[in-house]
């Protein structure tokens, strides 16, 4: 496993999310009830910035076309929505997170 530091715990307060860059990847770190989770930071549909989306519990909604993802598992809950039509989209990559002191470490392998 290869862990890299992406940020500090103080940067992701309870119930929030923040986009970090590490090793050429954009990683969204989310604080859900005091537990940190990390998934891909760009929507798998058309690359919308998930950090600009809406977080409700464990679900983040993409601001571009309303795709929804479970931040604890990276699973696509709903695909993009165009009027009454909802398409399928791929799951987000998931990264294992550990905290060392106040540093957020993400496994990028």
Residue, then its C-alpha position, 0 to 999 in steps of 0.5 A: x500500500x502506498x499512502x500519501x498525505x493529501x491534507x489535514x483533518x481540520x480542512x474537512x470538518x464534520x459533514x463537509x467535503x474537500x477536493x485534494x490533488x495527489x499523484x495526478x488524481x483528484x480525490x474527494x475526502x468526505x467527513x461523515x459522522x467523524x469518519x473520513x472517506x475518499x472517492x474520485x473527485x470528478x463525476x464519472x459521467x462528464x467530469x463534474x467537480x463533486x466538491x461543488x455538489x451537494x452532500x446529504x448524509x453519505x450521498x454526494x450529488x454532482x452539480x452538473x447533471x445530478x448523478x449521485x454517489x455513495x461516498x462510503x463505497x463509491x457506488x453510483x446510486x443514480x446516473x445523470x438526469x436529463x429532464x425525466x430521463x435518468x441514465x446510468x453512470x460508473x462507480x467512483x474509485x475508492x481510496x482507503x483513508x487513514x489519519x496519522x496525527x492530524x494528517x489525512x493519508x490516502x492509499x493511492x494504489 
